[in-house]
Amino acid sequence: MVFVREISADDWELMRDVRLAALAEAPDAFGSTYAREVAFGEPQWRGRISERSVTFFAYTDPDSSPAGLAGVYVEDGVADLVSMWVRPGFRGQRVGEALIEAAASWAKARDFGTLWLWVTDMNDAARRLYERSGFTATGEEQPLPSNPALTEIRMSRAL
């Protein structure tokens, strides 16, 4: 079973640790870099939590470290699934699905009709997860901000 909980500003150190692990493990999956974020201090980490609309941790055991994280960032009336990552040892255990469903439920409860995301086009495993979870490609593409040599594709899911 997967447990998902919303994080608070008091979780800033754990969020930092999980986010940095994600950036180190999958550098081409995010619009930021480990080098940029490892330099953040407490104010930046607390600010990241409070500036985002919501961030979730997922656990396979409530007494263990998070197995993954994901957030929903709202800007200009659009809800985007962001910072999605599952630790390698927990992939294939429905952690990603649980995080996506928590994000979708949060967005739907706030009357968003669509949940959006960007995914690197070479990240086949993530794309398959998103497709299984109801996302479809929109046809939009852009360079990955942290590595413009890579391309991101836009996906959406009706809520």
BALOBA-1460 file (C-alpha; in Angstrom, 3 decimals):
// residues 159
<rec num="1" residu="m" x="0.000" y="0.000" z="0.000"/>
<rec num="2" residu="v" x="1.158" y="3.539" z="-0.758"/>
<rec num="3" residu="f" x="0.509" y="6.399" z="1.649"/>
<rec num="4" residu="v" x="0.540" y="9.988" z="0.372"/>
<rec num="5" residu="r" x="0.656" y="13.125" z="2.471"/>
<rec num="6" residu="e" x="0.860" y="16.827" z="1.781"/>
<rec num="7" residu="i" x="4.037" y="18.447" z="3.054"/>
<rec num="8" residu="s" x="4.256" y="21.625" z="5.130"/>
<rec num="9" residu="a" x="6.951" y="24.251" z="5.561"/>
<rec num="10" residu="d" x="8.227" y="22.269" z="8.557"/>
<rec num="11" residu="d" x="9.194" y="19.513" z="6.110"/>
<rec num="12" residu="w" x="11.704" y="21.745" z="4.335"/>
<rec num="13" residu="e" x="14.778" y="19.651" z="5.259"/>
<rec num="14" residu="l" x="13.197" y="16.392" z="4.157"/>
<rec num="15" residu="m" x="11.888" y="18.042" z="0.997"/>
<rec num="16" residu="r" x="15.399" y="19.374" z="0.305"/>
<rec num="17" residu="d" x="16.912" y="15.922" z="0.761"/>
<rec num="18" residu="v" x="14.376" y="14.195" z="-1.477"/>
<rec num="19" residu="r" x="14.522" y="16.905" z="-4.145"/>
<rec num="20" residu="l" x="18.331" y="16.819" z="-4.232"/>
<rec num="21" residu="a" x="18.256" y="13.016" z="-4.483"/>
<rec num="22" residu="a" x="15.878" y="13.353" z="-7.436"/>
<rec num="23" residu="l" x="18.073" y="15.911" z="-9.186"/>
<rec num="24" residu="a" x="21.177" y="13.770" z="-8.658"/>
<rec num="25" residu="e" x="19.523" y="10.527" z="-9.794"/>
<rec num="26" residu="a" x="17.631" y="11.907" z="-12.813"/>
<rec num="27" residu="p" x="19.345" y="15.128" z="-13.925"/>
<rec num="28" residu="d" x="17.637" y="15.211" z="-17.316"/>
<rec num="29" residu="a" x="14.134" y="14.884" z="-15.883"/>
<rec num="30" residu="f" x="13.862" y="18.326" z="-14.310"/>
<rec num="31" residu="g" x="13.958" y="21.954" z="-15.347"/>
<rec num="32" residu="s" x="16.526" y="22.689" z="-12.634"/>
<rec num="33" residu="t" x="19.867" y="21.202" z="-11.635"/>
<rec num="34" residu="y" x="21.480" y="19.701" z="-8.566"/>
<rec num="35" residu="a" x="24.261" y="22.327" z="-8.748"/>
<rec num="36" residu="r" x="21.712" y="25.149" z="-8.615"/>
<rec num="37" residu="e" x="19.561" y="23.763" z="-5.809"/>
<rec num="38" residu="v" x="22.279" y="22.324" z="-3.550"/>
<rec num="39" residu="a" x="23.290" y="25.948" z="-2.914"/>
<rec num="40" residu="f" x="19.829" y="26.860" z="-1.567"/>
<rec num="41" residu="g" x="19.615" y="27.707" z="2.124"/>
<rec num="42" residu="e" x="16.717" y="27.274" z="4.506"/>
<rec num="43" residu="p" x="14.898" y="30.427" z="3.299"/>
<rec num="44" residu="q" x="14.902" y="29.210" z="-0.311"/>
<rec num="45" residu="w" x="13.657" y="25.730" z="0.617"/>
<rec num="46" residu="r" x="10.915" y="27.074" z="2.870"/>
<rec num="47" residu="g" x="10.023" y="29.556" z="0.131"/>
<rec num="48" residu="r" x="9.781" y="26.802" z="-2.466"/>
<rec num="49" residu="i" x="7.270" y="24.987" z="-0.325"/>
<rec num="50" residu="s" x="5.152" y="28.037" z="0.371"/>
<rec num="51" residu="e" x="5.318" y="29.280" z="-3.231"/>
<rec num="52" residu="r" x="4.044" y="26.002" z="-4.654"/>
<rec num="53" residu="s" x="0.396" y="25.260" z="-4.442"/>
<rec num="54" residu="v" x="0.992" y="21.792" z="-2.988"/>
<rec num="55" residu="t" x="3.701" y="19.139" z="-2.705"/>
<rec num="56" residu="f" x="3.168" y="15.514" z="-1.713"/>
<rec num="57" residu="f" x="5.404" y="12.780" z="-0.319"/>
<rec num="58" residu="a" x="4.582" y="9.123" z="-0.959"/>
<rec num="59" residu="y" x="5.555" y="6.294" z="1.394"/>
<rec num="60" residu="t" x="5.301" y="2.528" z="1.196"/>
<rec num="61" residu="d" x="5.866" y="2.442" z="4.965"/>
<rec num="62" residu="p" x="4.735" y="5.440" z="7.049"/>
<rec num="63" residu="d" x="7.793" y="5.044" z="9.305"/>
<rec num="64" residu="s" x="10.328" y="5.192" z="6.450"/>
<rec num="65" residu="s" x="11.795" y="7.860" z="4.187"/>
<rec num="66" residu="p" x="9.655" y="9.112" z="1.302"/>
<rec num="67" residu="a" x="9.574" y="6.831" z="-1.726"/>
<rec num="68" residu="g" x="8.796" y="9.778" z="-3.984"/>
<rec num="69" residu="l" x="7.418" y="13.273" z="-4.349"/>
<rec num="70" residu="a" x="5.283" y="15.333" z="-6.697"/>
<rec num="71" residu="g" x="3.659" y="18.719" z="-6.649"/>
<rec num="72" residu="v" x="1.068" y="20.850" z="-8.347"/>
<rec num="73" residu="y" x="2.115" y="24.352" z="-9.236"/>
<rec num="74" residu="v" x="-0.574" y="26.826" z="-10.248"/>
<rec num="75" residu="e" x="0.263" y="29.787" z="-12.442"/>
<rec num="76" residu="d" x="-2.018" y="31.869" z="-14.654"/>
<rec num="77" residu="g" x="-4.952" y="29.607" z="-13.856"/>
<rec num="78" residu="v" x="-3.170" y="26.431" z="-15.016"/>
<rec num="79" residu="a" x="-2.409" y="23.469" z="-12.723"/>
<rec num="80" residu="d" x="0.861" y="21.707" z="-13.612"/>
<rec num="81" residu="l" x="2.137" y="18.436" z="-12.166"/>
<rec num="82" residu="v" x="5.763" y="19.208" z="-11.240"/>
<rec num="83" residu="s" x="8.784" y="17.695" z="-9.480"/>
<rec num="84" residu="m" x="7.483" y="14.162" z="-10.016"/>
<rec num="85" residu="w" x="10.038" y="11.556" z="-8.929"/>
<rec num="86" residu="v" x="10.042" y="8.055" z="-7.472"/>
<rec num="87" residu="r" x="13.146" y="6.534" z="-5.912"/>
<rec num="88" residu="p" x="14.512" y="3.778" z="-8.180"/>
<rec num="89" residu="g" x="13.950" y="1.032" z="-5.594"/>
<rec num="90" residu="f" x="10.240" y="1.913" z="-5.411"/>
<rec num="91" residu="r" x="9.467" y="2.114" z="-9.118"/>
<rec num="92" residu="g" x="6.879" y="-0.389" z="-10.258"/>
<rec num="93" residu="q" x="5.182" y="-0.363" z="-6.828"/>
<rec num="94" residu="r" x="2.395" y="2.119" z="-7.718"/>
<rec num="95" residu="v" x="4.122" y="5.041" z="-5.961"/>
<rec num="96" residu="g" x="3.975" y="7.170" z="-9.115"/>
<rec num="97" residu="e" x="0.318" y="6.383" z="-9.645"/>
<rec num="98" residu="a" x="-0.501" y="7.336" z="-6.042"/>
<rec num="99" residu="l" x="1.307" y="10.661" z="-6.396"/>
<rec num="100" residu="i" x="-0.458" y="11.441" z="-9.671"/>
<rec num="101" residu="e" x="-3.854" y="10.620" z="-8.172"/>
<rec num="102" residu="a" x="-3.167" y="12.841" z="-5.145"/>
<rec num="103" residu="a" x="-2.181" y="15.699" z="-7.465"/>
<rec num="104" residu="a" x="-5.212" y="15.154" z="-9.708"/>
<rec num="105" residu="s" x="-7.587" y="15.021" z="-6.726"/>
<rec num="106" residu="w" x="-6.104" y="18.217" z="-5.307"/>
<rec num="107" residu="a" x="-6.491" y="20.041" z="-8.639"/>
<rec num="108" residu="k" x="-10.013" y="18.733" z="-9.246"/>
<rec num="109" residu="a" x="-11.119" y="19.785" z="-5.738"/>
<rec num="110" residu="r" x="-10.040" y="23.314" z="-6.693"/>
<rec num="111" residu="d" x="-12.120" y="23.250" z="-9.881"/>
<rec num="112" residu="f" x="-9.301" y="22.805" z="-12.377"/>
<rec num="113" residu="g" x="-10.627" y="20.977" z="-15.420"/>
<rec num="114" residu="t" x="-7.215" y="19.819" z="-16.627"/>
<rec num="115" residu="l" x="-3.907" y="18.770" z="-15.076"/>
<rec num="116" residu="w" x="-0.870" y="19.515" z="-17.246"/>
<rec num="117" residu="l" x="2.767" y="18.408" z="-17.206"/>
<rec num="118" residu="w" x="6.005" y="18.514" z="-19.172"/>
<rec num="119" residu="v" x="8.096" y="15.350" z="-19.605"/>
<rec num="120" residu="t" x="11.399" y="14.836" z="-21.364"/>
<rec num="121" residu="d" x="10.682" y="13.038" z="-24.629"/>
<rec num="122" residu="m" x="13.434" y="10.471" z="-23.970"/>
<rec num="123" residu="n" x="11.951" y="9.484" z="-20.578"/>
<rec num="124" residu="d" x="9.935" y="6.527" z="-21.848"/>
<rec num="125" residu="a" x="9.147" y="5.081" z="-18.412"/>
<rec num="126" residu="a" x="7.675" y="8.372" z="-17.196"/>
<rec num="127" residu="r" x="5.695" y="8.842" z="-20.399"/>
<rec num="128" residu="r" x="4.205" y="5.339" z="-20.057"/>
<rec num="129" residu="l" x="3.280" y="6.070" z="-16.417"/>
<rec num="130" residu="y" x="1.564" y="9.298" z="-17.439"/>
<rec num="131" residu="e" x="-0.267" y="7.602" z="-20.312"/>
<rec num="132" residu="r" x="-1.481" y="4.819" z="-17.974"/>
<rec num="133" residu="s" x="-2.690" y="7.576" z="-15.650"/>
<rec num="134" residu="g" x="-4.811" y="9.223" z="-18.351"/>
<rec num="135" residu="f" x="-2.450" y="11.850" z="-19.785"/>
<rec num="136" residu="t" x="-2.169" y="12.407" z="-23.526"/>
<rec num="137" residu="a" x="0.406" y="14.340" z="-25.535"/>
<rec num="138" residu="t" x="-0.770" y="17.780" z="-26.684"/>
<rec num="139" residu="g" x="1.714" y="18.222" z="-29.520"/>
<rec num="140" residu="e" x="3.505" y="21.063" z="-27.729"/>
<rec num="141" residu="e" x="7.293" y="20.823" z="-27.301"/>
<rec num="142" residu="q" x="10.009" y="22.986" z="-25.758"/>
<rec num="143" residu="p" x="13.692" y="22.698" z="-24.826"/>
<rec num="144" residu="l" x="14.318" y="21.360" z="-21.312"/>
<rec num="145" residu="p" x="15.319" y="24.468" z="-19.312"/>
<rec num="146" residu="s" x="18.192" y="22.700" z="-17.516"/>
<rec num="147" residu="n" x="19.524" y="21.091" z="-20.729"/>
<rec num="148" residu="p" x="18.257" y="22.757" z="-23.931"/>
<rec num="149" residu="a" x="19.737" y="19.916" z="-26.000"/>
<rec num="150" residu="l" x="16.788" y="17.799" z="-24.773"/>
<rec num="151" residu="t" x="13.133" y="18.263" z="-25.650"/>
<rec num="152" residu="e" x="10.140" y="18.226" z="-23.331"/>
<rec num="153" residu="i" x="6.663" y="17.344" z="-24.488"/>
<rec num="154" residu="r" x="3.442" y="18.696" z="-22.977"/>
<rec num="155" residu="m" x="0.812" y="16.279" z="-21.728"/>
<rec num="156" residu="s" x="-2.619" y="16.864" z="-20.225"/>
<rec num="157" residu="r" x="-5.306" y="14.951" z="-18.373"/>
<rec num="158" residu="a" x="-8.931" y="15.985" z="-18.150"/>
<rec num="159" residu="l" x="-10.202" y="16.052" z="-14.591"/>
